[in-house]
Amino acid sequence: MILSDRDLKERLAKGDLVFKPLEDPEHTISPASIDFRLGDRFTVFKASEKSLIDPMDYDDKFREEFQLASGRKMIRHDYTDVFEGGNEPFMVHPGDFVLGKVHEYLEIPADLACTVNGRSSLGRIGLIIHSTAGWVDPGFRGHITLEITNIGRLPIKLYPGMRVGQFVFHQLNSPSEKPYNVREQSKYRDEQGATQSRLGMDKELQKQQ
């Protein structure tokens, strides 16, 4: 069962479903979803001395951090550069793949799950906000990471604070026995958004010692 606007308001008021800041409920809560905004953290893959990504040997190690003239902070890693802060638009060129952050903090109770959908208005200009990770498990807490791709022919400016998608919440038949926040295998607990891949933590990909 999908939660309606009435259901969403009841669960938010109850406090077991958390979405904050919820600054304008009448504008943010749709008939069966909650709109979310783009945050101010972006992660981009860069040209590096690495010639490929090997899932069995992927570790995006920190290199250095410094402040840019635009006001953004730049954090360099082996495979990616992370840009944080500032109100300047972030340019996504045709074919670019960027990790973004949902501005709002989300907590999902054990009896709900969530799907992430992009806005139709952005899809019509060639912007995809999630490549594969459209499902959020019961018990998740944190800022969702968006997998953003420009499949159009023109660059697109992304503004922190703009509405980019909706969360749709699904009622489970019974509460999860082991929600995401208590499972040992959960790699993105309490994440802050635009989080680099932790593929190397997958048990089946870890090298034999």
C-alpha distance (Angstrom), angle and dihedral (degrees) to the residues before:
residue distance angle dihedral
M1 . . .
I2 3.81 . .
L3 3.80 117.3 .
S4 3.80 116.3 -116.3
D5 3.80 125.4 -144.1
R6 3.80 88.3 -94.0
D7 3.82 91.3 51.8
L8 3.80 91.6 46.7
K9 3.80 93.3 52.1
E10 3.81 90.6 49.3
R11 3.82 93.6 50.3
L12 3.81 92.4 45.2
A13 3.80 90.6 49.6
K14 3.81 89.9 48.1
G15 3.80 88.4 54.5
D16 3.80 101.3 -135.4
L17 3.82 89.6 103.5
V18 3.81 108.2 57.0
F19 3.81 125.4 -165.8
K20 3.79 114.8 161.5
P21 2.87 142.5 -141.6
L22 3.82 91.8 24.8
E23 3.79 96.8 176.7
D24 3.82 102.5 162.8
P25 3.83 111.3 21.6
E26 3.79 95.8 178.6
H27 3.79 90.9 55.3
T28 3.82 97.4 35.5
I29 3.82 101.4 45.5
S30 3.82 112.0 71.2
P31 3.85 126.4 -170.2
A32 3.84 91.7 -79.5
S33 3.82 107.8 -0.3
I34 3.80 146.2 44.9
D35 3.80 120.3 -121.0
F36 3.80 117.3 -130.5
R37 3.79 131.7 -162.1
L38 3.79 134.8 -135.0
G39 3.79 116.6 -99.3
D40 3.81 129.7 -143.7
R41 3.82 100.9 -102.6
F42 3.81 123.6 92.2
T43 3.80 131.1 176.4
V44 3.81 120.0 -160.7
F45 3.80 131.2 -174.8
K46 3.79 112.2 -124.0
A47 3.75 138.7 -162.4
S48 3.79 107.4 -91.7
E49 3.76 143.2 156.9
K50 3.80 86.6 -86.1
S51 3.79 109.3 101.1
L52 3.81 95.7 -165.7
I53 3.79 145.2 -3.2
D54 3.79 114.2 -103.6
P55 3.83 110.5 -166.0
M56 3.82 89.1 -152.3
D57 3.81 92.1 54.4
Y58 3.80 106.4 32.7
D59 3.80 117.7 136.0
D60 3.81 117.3 149.1
K61 3.80 96.7 -155.5
F62 3.81 123.1 -163.5
R63 3.80 116.7 -108.0
E64 3.81 112.2 169.7
E65 3.80 144.5 -28.5
F66 3.81 131.1 -144.2
Q67 3.81 143.6 157.0
L68 3.81 121.5 -102.2
A69 3.81 125.1 -144.3
S70 3.82 88.9 -114.7
G71 3.81 90.0 65.5
R72 3.79 94.2 -105.9
K73 3.77 122.7 124.3
M74 3.81 116.0 -129.4
I75 3.80 121.1 -152.1
R76 3.80 115.6 -170.4
H77 3.81 123.7 -152.0
D78 3.81 133.9 171.6
Y79 3.81 94.7 -91.6
T80 3.80 105.1 12.9
D81 3.79 145.5 38.6
V82 3.81 118.1 -142.2
F83 3.82 120.9 -152.5
E84 3.81 118.5 -162.5
G85 3.80 135.2 -176.9
G86 3.78 132.4 -1.4
N87 3.79 129.9 99.7
E88 3.79 97.8 -115.1
P89 3.83 116.8 120.7
F90 3.79 116.5 -101.3
M91 3.81 115.1 -132.0
V92 3.80 119.5 -136.4
H93 3.80 111.7 -168.8
P94 3.83 125.5 -154.5
G95 3.79 109.4 -72.1
D96 3.81 93.6 12.5
F97 3.80 120.1 139.4
V98 3.81 116.0 -153.4
L99 3.80 134.2 171.6
G100 3.79 112.9 -135.0
K101 3.79 136.5 -175.2
V102 3.79 129.7 -122.5
H103 3.80 107.0 -127.1
E104 3.80 95.5 -141.9
Y105 3.80 124.1 75.6
L106 3.82 113.6 -125.8
E107 3.81 133.4 -158.8
I108 3.81 119.0 -179.2
P109 3.83 120.7 -163.2
A110 3.80 122.6 -130.9
D111 3.82 93.9 -99.7
L112 3.82 97.2 54.1
A113 3.81 136.4 65.4
C114 3.79 128.5 -170.0
T115 3.80 140.2 -144.7
V116 3.81 125.4 -154.5
N117 3.80 118.2 -136.7
G118 3.79 129.3 -177.7
R119 3.79 122.6 -130.0
S120 3.78 115.0 -95.0
S121 3.81 90.5 -136.3
L122 3.82 90.4 60.5
G123 3.80 93.5 43.0
R124 3.80 88.1 56.9
I125 3.80 90.8 61.7
G126 3.82 92.8 47.1
L127 3.81 102.5 -95.5
I128 3.82 119.8 137.3
I129 3.82 114.8 -170.9
H130 3.81 99.7 -168.8
S131 3.79 127.5 31.9
T132 3.81 100.7 -171.5
A133 3.80 110.8 -27.4
G134 3.78 99.9 88.9
W135 3.81 96.0 133.1
V136 3.81 126.7 82.0
D137 3.81 118.0 -167.5
P138 3.80 127.7 -134.2
G139 3.79 110.2 -87.5
F140 3.82 96.9 31.2
R141 3.80 115.5 149.2
G142 3.79 126.0 -176.3
H143 3.81 143.2 41.2
I144 3.81 113.9 -38.1
T145 3.81 117.4 -123.0
L146 3.81 115.6 -130.2
E147 3.82 122.3 -148.3
I148 3.80 101.0 -146.2
T149 3.81 125.5 -167.1
N150 3.80 131.1 174.2
I151 3.81 105.9 -144.4
G152 3.80 93.2 169.7
R153 3.78 129.8 92.1
L154 3.81 99.6 -111.6
P155 3.81 132.8 60.8
I156 3.81 114.7 -99.9
K157 3.80 126.0 -147.5
L158 3.80 115.6 -139.4
Y159 3.79 117.8 -158.8
P160 3.81 121.7 -156.1
G161 3.80 106.8 -117.0
M162 3.81 96.7 29.9
R163 3.81 118.6 128.5
V164 3.81 109.1 -107.1
G165 3.82 107.4 162.4
Q166 3.78 152.4 -14.5
F167 3.78 136.8 -105.3
V168 3.82 114.4 -138.0
F169 3.81 115.2 -163.1
H170 3.80 125.2 -147.8
Q171 3.80 125.7 -158.8
L172 3.83 114.2 -132.0
N173 3.80 120.9 -140.9
S174 3.80 87.7 -123.2
P175 3.83 134.6 2.5
S176 3.79 116.2 -84.7
E177 3.80 113.6 -96.4
K178 3.81 91.7 -142.8
P179 3.82 111.4 22.3
Y180 3.80 119.5 -158.1
N181 3.81 94.5 -98.9
V182 3.84 93.0 60.1
R183 3.82 101.2 39.0
E184 3.80 112.9 106.7
Q185 3.82 90.9 -144.0
S186 3.84 94.0 57.4
K187 3.82 106.7 116.4
Y188 3.79 100.8 -177.8
R189 3.80 104.0 48.9
D190 3.82 114.1 151.7
E191 3.80 90.0 -0.7
Q192 3.80 120.8 179.3
G193 3.81 97.6 -144.1
A194 3.83 134.7 -100.5
T195 3.80 84.1 52.9
Q196 3.80 116.8 174.2
S197 3.79 118.9 -117.2
R198 3.80 116.6 -80.2
L199 3.78 92.0 -163.4
G200 3.78 91.0 135.9
M201 3.81 89.7 67.9
D202 3.82 92.3 65.0
K203 3.78 107.1 116.7
E204 3.80 94.7 -138.1
L205 3.82 91.4 53.1
Q206 3.77 99.2 47.3
K207 3.78 113.2 111.9
Q208 3.76 119.0 -107.3
Q209 3.78 109.8 -106.6
